[in-house]
């Protein structure tokens, strides 16, 4: 039995409406009552994820921005990795030839910055109420930036940008796709798996003590490193191909993680 459960949020623990189902809420609370440690590991911003955690009323470590930020159950920041300030404006400048095909975002400290408010934002964050703020990316301050990411209608719209970023800064950054339509950039060495390893050390556990669930390429390291990495039935095909030997479960809309955990821990 694994003493630690780790889960991605969107496409994994949350359904396609970006909500925690009542069944999922109940299972997480029951696990907590049984002494099982639960950890959220997500690309989302801490301020966003903390609101979801608070609604559950369960204390947990939160791995956010793909591991660029980790907070303990008291809400204290214990791990912080920022993109080098000198890279921020050059990175953002690369978006300009493709600006009409994608939406640019920056996580800076406690804020989520955008140039244009996208109409889907409210649905995506209705569970937490987290909101973005308008900013001029040509003049934005370059300190305390944990993540830059770009969203588009299809991955093909993002490939020219992601290829350019890899060509210019491949050894100076960590890059991943949280969804096929979302390209994300963090500081080098940042990923959910490394952040999780640090959290587990704090609690006296090893990676073999954890079971983890995910659906995107930003989960690949985490799922590869833990005792049991479980892939969602609705996962990105690239993740399925990368982890072809890993167990697959049902769809996030059927609260598959909760049902799996309920069987495993006899809830």
N, C-alpha and C positions, 0 to 999 in steps of 0.2 A: 504494500500500500504506500502511495506517495504522500509524504507529509506536506508537500507544497503543490498547489495548482496555479498555473500561469495561463492567462488567456489574452489574446488580442481582442479588440472590441469590434470594429466595423467588419461585417462579413463573417464574424466568428461568434462572439457572445451576443452582439446586437443583431437584430433582424435587418432586413433590407430597408425598413423604415427607420433604422438607426435607433431602435428602442430595445430596452431590456424587457423581455416578456415576464409576466407574473411567475411563470414556472422557473425561469432562470433566476429571478430574484430570490425565490424560496429556496432553491438549491444552494445558492451561494451563502445564504444566511444559515442554513442547516450545516453546511460544511464548517462555517466559522464556529458554530456551537459545538461541533465535534473536535475542534482544535486544529483543523486543517487550515494552513495558511493559504490565502488567496491573493494573487498579484495580478493587476492589470498591466499589460505590456503593449503599448500602442504608439502609433505615430501622432496621435492627437496631442494637443497642448495640455499642460498640467491643469490650468484653470478650468478647462473643459471637463477633464476626467475627474477632478476633485469633486465637482458638482454631482456627477453620476455616483461616485463612491459615497458621498454624504447622504444621498437619497437612500442608499442601501443600509446605511448605519453600521457598516462593517469596517473595522480598522485594517488597513493594508498598505504595503509599499506600492508606489505608483511609478512605473517606468514609462516615461512619455517622450514625445519627439524622437521616437525610435531609439531611445537610450541616451539622448543628449541631456536629459534631465531625469533624476530619480529623487523622489521625496519619500521620507519615512512616514509611519502612521501618525506622527505628530504634525505632519505637514512641513517638516524641515527639509530644506534642499540639501542632499548629501552627495550627489554627483552632478557635476555641471561641465559640459563641453560646448564651447562656442566655436563657430566658424571664424577663422582668422580675419580680423577686421579689414586687412588689406585686400582680401579676396572678395569682399561683399559687393562693392560697386562694380568691379569687372564681371562678376557673375550675373548681377542684375542687368548689366548692359547687354549681355548676350540674348536677353529675351526680346529685344526690340524688333529684330527682323521677323519674329514669329508672334508678336503681341496680339495680332488679330485672330490667332488660332488657339490661344491658351490664356489661362487666368493665373496671374502671379501672386504668390503669398509669401509672407515673412513672419516667422515666430521670433519676436524680439522681447526677451524678458517675460513679463506677464501679459504682453499684448500680441494680438494677431493682426497684422497689417496687410492691407490690400490696396490696390489702385482703383479697383472698381468692385462694387458689391454685387456678387452673383445672386440671381434669384433663388438658387437651390440652397443657399447657406442656412436659411431659417429651418428648412426641413432636416438638414444634416445635423443641426445642433439643437433641435427642439427638446431633446431629453435633458440637456444641461442649461440651455439658454445662453451659452457662450456666444459673444458677438465680436465682429471684426471692427477695425478702425481704418479710415482712409489715410493714406500716406503718399508722399512723393518719393518714389524709389530712387530717383536721381540724386536726392539730397538726404535720404534717411541716414541717421546716425548708425555707425557700423559696429558699435559695441553690443555685447550681450545677445547676439543673434544665434539661436540654436538650430534653426532650420529654415531653409528656403525651398519652396516647392511650387510646382507648376501643374495645373490640371487642364485637360483638354477633352474633346469629344472622343478621340481615339488615340491609341498609342502612336499611330503613324504620324500624328500631328506633333508629338513630343520628340520623336527620334532625332530629327535634325539638331534640336537643342541639346538633348542628352548626349549625342555623339560628340558635339562640340565641347561640352563640359568635360567629358571623359578625355578627349584629346588634349585639352589645355591643362586640366587640373586633376587628372586621374589619380595621382599619388598624393594629393594634398587634401582630398575630401573622401567622404564615404557617400556613395550614391546608391539609390535603390528605387524600386517601383512598389509603392504600397498597394496600388491598383494598376492595372495596365494603362489606365488613363491618368495616373498621378506620379510624376517624377519628383523625387525628394533628395535633398542635398544636406548633409551634416558634416561635422568635423571628422577628420580621419580617426579610425578606430572606434567610431560610434556604431553600435548595433544593439538590438534587444538582447542578444545572447551574452555579450560581454557585460552589459549592465546587470543582467540577471545573475551572472556568476558572482559579481561583487555583492549583490544583495544577499544571495544565499550564504556567502562567506560570513557576512555580518551575523546571520542567524544560526551559524554553525552547521549549515547544510552544504552538500555538494550538488553539482548538476544532476547526478544520478537520482537525487531525492525528489526531482520535480517532474511532473507531467505538464505538457504545454499544448496549446491549441492555436492554430493560425490558418490564414487563407491567402496571404500575399507574400511576395518576394521579400518584403521587409521582415518576414518571420523565419526565413530559411535558416539563418544561423542559430536562432533560438531553438527551433524544432530539431535541428541536427545535433545540438549540444546536450539536451536534457535526457533524462532517463527514458522518457517516452514522448516523442513528438507526434502529435495527431493532426492530420490534415483534413480540412473541411471538404464536404462534398461539392460545395460551390467555389472551391479554391481556384485561383489563377492557374491556368494550365501550365504556366512556366514553373510554378511551385510544385505541382503534381509531378512534372517531369524531373525536377531536381531531386525530389524525395520519393522516388518511385517505390521504394521498399517500405515506406511508412504507412501506418494504418490510416484509413480514410473513414470518416463518419458521414452523417447526414448533412442537410442544408441548414443554414443559420435561421431560416424562417420557421423551421420546425424545432427550434431551441435544442439542436442536436447535442451541443456541449452539455447542457443541463441534464438531458436524458442519459448521456454517457456517464456523467459523474454520479447521477443518482443510482445507476446500476453498479458502478465500481465501488462506491462507498456505502451502498445499501441504505439509501435515504428513503 
